[in-house]
Amino acid sequence: MTNVIIQQLEKEKIELSGKISSTFNSFRPGELVKVTFGSSSAKGKRQSFQGVCIAIRHRGISSSFTLRNHLSGEGVEYTFYPYSTQIADLQIIEQNKPKKDYRRAKLYYLRERTPKESSI
């Protein structure tokens, strides 16, 4: 009984996210994604991060995705929760091209590569 109620609440929360939910379901690992995030109370405190999606985890309201980029020669990874109130915007910058199709669900091998080798 309680599982049914929890599932209904999660479904309503996902439906409220609207645009972010549809964008989250349309990209795959290996694509270049830009996320704008920050505190919802302070409108001026927005940050953005752009990187290659190396992992996606579909778990209902607990879904997440990880982006990786190289900043000043160091690898940086952020894990985002798409149904969080912290995410303001989610954009797909570059979709996979047919010749650069990744065959893995998790692209953790990009961590050992140089910035030039791991770029799209």
C-alpha positions as CSV (number, residue, x, y, z in Angstrom):
1,M,0.0,0.0,0.0
2,T,2.7,2.5,0.9
3,N,4.7,1.6,-2.2
4,V,1.8,2.6,-4.4
5,I,1.5,5.9,-2.6
6,I,5.3,6.5,-3.0
7,Q,5.2,5.6,-6.7
8,Q,2.3,8.0,-7.3
9,L,4.1,10.9,-5.5
10,E,7.3,10.2,-7.6
11,K,5.3,10.2,-10.8
12,E,3.7,13.5,-9.9
13,K,7.1,15.1,-9.1
14,I,8.5,13.8,-12.5
15,E,5.5,15.3,-14.4
16,L,6.0,18.7,-12.7
17,S,9.6,18.9,-14.0
18,G,8.2,19.1,-17.6
19,K,10.9,20.3,-20.0
20,I,13.9,19.0,-18.0
21,S,12.3,15.6,-17.8
22,S,11.8,15.4,-21.6
23,T,15.4,16.6,-22.2
24,F,16.8,14.1,-19.7
25,N,15.1,11.2,-21.4
26,S,16.4,12.2,-24.9
27,F,20.2,12.2,-24.4
28,R,22.7,9.3,-24.1
29,P,26.2,8.8,-22.8
30,G,28.8,10.4,-25.1
31,E,26.8,13.5,-25.9
32,L,27.8,17.1,-25.0
33,V,25.4,18.5,-22.4
34,K,25.1,21.9,-20.8
35,V,23.4,22.3,-17.4
36,T,22.5,25.6,-15.7
37,F,22.1,25.1,-11.9
38,G,22.1,27.0,-8.7
39,S,19.9,28.1,-5.8
40,S,16.3,28.6,-6.7
41,S,15.9,31.4,-4.1
42,A,18.7,33.6,-5.4
43,K,18.1,34.3,-9.0
44,G,21.6,35.8,-9.6
45,K,23.5,32.8,-8.3
46,R,23.3,30.6,-11.4
47,Q,26.2,28.6,-12.7
48,S,26.6,26.5,-15.8
49,F,28.6,23.4,-16.6
50,Q,29.2,21.9,-19.9
51,G,30.7,18.4,-20.4
52,V,30.5,15.0,-21.9
53,C,27.9,12.7,-20.4
54,I,29.8,9.6,-19.1
55,A,27.0,7.9,-17.2
56,I,23.2,8.0,-16.9
57,R,21.2,6.3,-14.1
58,H,17.5,5.9,-14.6
59,R,15.9,5.3,-11.2
60,G,12.7,7.3,-11.2
61,I,13.0,10.3,-8.9
62,S,16.5,9.2,-7.9
63,S,17.8,9.4,-11.5
64,S,21.2,11.0,-12.1
65,F,23.7,11.7,-14.8
66,T,27.4,12.5,-14.7
67,L,29.2,15.1,-16.8
68,R,32.9,15.3,-17.3
69,N,35.1,18.2,-18.7
70,H,38.7,19.3,-18.4
71,L,39.2,22.7,-16.8
72,S,42.7,24.1,-16.6
73,G,44.2,20.7,-17.4
74,E,42.3,18.9,-14.6
75,G,39.4,16.6,-15.1
76,V,36.2,17.7,-13.4
77,E,33.1,15.6,-12.9
78,Y,29.7,16.7,-11.7
79,T,26.8,14.4,-10.9
80,F,23.4,16.0,-11.4
81,Y,19.9,14.9,-10.3
82,P,17.5,16.1,-13.1
83,Y,14.4,16.2,-10.9
84,S,16.1,18.4,-8.3
85,T,15.0,22.0,-7.8
86,Q,18.6,23.1,-8.2
87,I,18.6,22.5,-12.0
88,A,17.3,25.5,-13.9
89,D,18.0,24.4,-17.5
90,L,19.3,21.4,-19.4
91,Q,20.4,21.6,-23.0
92,I,21.9,19.0,-25.4
93,I,24.7,20.9,-27.2
94,E,25.9,18.1,-29.6
95,Q,24.2,14.8,-30.3
96,N,26.2,11.7,-31.3
97,K,27.3,11.6,-34.9
98,P,27.1,8.2,-36.6
99,K,30.9,7.8,-36.9
100,K,31.4,8.6,-33.1
101,D,28.8,6.2,-31.7
102,Y,29.7,5.0,-28.2
103,R,29.1,1.3,-27.6
104,R,29.1,1.4,-23.8
105,A,26.5,2.6,-21.2
106,K,29.1,4.0,-18.9
107,L,32.1,5.8,-20.4
108,Y,34.4,5.6,-17.4
109,Y,37.4,4.8,-19.6
110,L,37.4,8.5,-20.6
111,R,38.9,9.3,-17.1
112,E,42.3,7.9,-18.1
113,R,42.4,9.7,-21.4
114,T,44.0,13.0,-22.1
115,P,41.8,16.1,-22.7
116,K,42.4,15.9,-26.4
117,E,41.6,12.1,-26.7
118,S,38.4,12.4,-24.6
119,S,36.9,15.4,-26.3
120,I,33.9,14.9,-28.6
